[in-house]
Amino acid sequence: MSTPPGRRGPRAGPLTYAALLVFTVVSLFPLVWTAIAASSSNGRLARTPPPFWFGDDLLRNLGVAWTDANLGRALLNTTVVAGTVAAGTVLFSTLAGFAFAKLRFRFRNLLLLLVVGTMTVPPQLSVVPLFMLVAEVSWTDRLQAVILPALVSGFGVFFMRQYLVTALPTELVEAARVDGANGWRVVWHVVFPAARPAMAVLAMLTFVMSWNDFFWPIIALTQANPTVQVALTGLGRGYIPDQSVIMAGALLGTLPLLLVLVVFGRRIVGGIMQGAVKG
C-alpha cells in the first residue's frame, strides 16, 4: 500500500536501531576477527585473552599465504569456474523455467517433479560415478571437471519457473507469437527482459555457491591447478599450523566476494524491487 501524499511512512524507533546495530556487529565479527588474526603472529594469537585489535604482520602473512598456496592461480581458476557456472546456470535455468512455466507439453508436471527431486539427492551419492566419468574422459585436475557438472541445478530451474509463472503474462508470449516471433525471439525479447531481476539474483547466489564449493573440487583437482578452497587446504600443514597465515589466506579468498557484493548488491536489490513492482 502506498503512503498518501503529505503523510510520512512509519518511522523506526530506538529498539529497531538497537536491533539492527546488534545484528550488524554480530554479522561483521567473523570478518573482523579474520582480519585481526591475519594481521597477527602465531604467538600473539596464542595469548590469553586473544587480541582484539589489528597487529603489524598483515602484509607478511598475506605474502606467505599468496606464495605458499599459489593463490594467484587459484583466484584466476575460481573466477573462471564461478563465472562460467553462474552464466550457464542462469541461461539454462531460465530456458527450462520458461518451458515449465508457459509451454504446454506432455509429462510437464512429471518432469518438473523429477527436476525438483534432484535437490533431495545428497551430492555424496554421485561422487563415485561422477569421478569415474571424469577419469574416463581424462578431465582429472582440469577446470571442466568442476564446471560442466554444475551448469544446471534443480534449484535454479525451480526458482526461475516460480518467478516466470507470475512475472511473465501468458498474453505477452502469445502476442509475440501472433506478431510472427519464433521461439528464440520470444525468449530473447520477451522472456529475458521479464526474468532479468530473478536472473540477477540467481547469478549472485550461484556465483557465491560456486566460489565457496569445496567438496567436489577437492576430489577433482589438485594443488597444481586449484580453486581457492582447494588451495587453502595447503596452508598450515606444519607440525604447528600457522593460524595467522591460514587466516590471511582465508581473507584473500573472501575479498573478491565482498567486492562483488559491493559492486552489484544494490543493482540486484533494485532489480528485485523493479520486478516486484512490475508483477
Secondary structure, 3 states (H helix, E strand, C coil): CCCCCCCCCCCCCHHHHHHHHHHHHHHHHHHHHHHHHHCCCHHHHCCCCCCCCCCCCHHHHHHHHHHHCCHHHHHHHHHHHHHHHHHHHHHHHHHHHHHHHHCCCCCHHHHHHHHHHHHHCCHHHHHHHHHHHHHHCCCCCCCHHHHHHHCCCHHHHHHHHHHHHHHCCHHHHHHHHHCCCCHHHHHHHHHHHHHHHHHHHHHHHHHHHHHHCCHHHHHHCCCCCCCHHHHHCCCCCCCCCCHHHHHHHHHHHHHHHHHHHHHHHHHHHHHHHHHHHHC
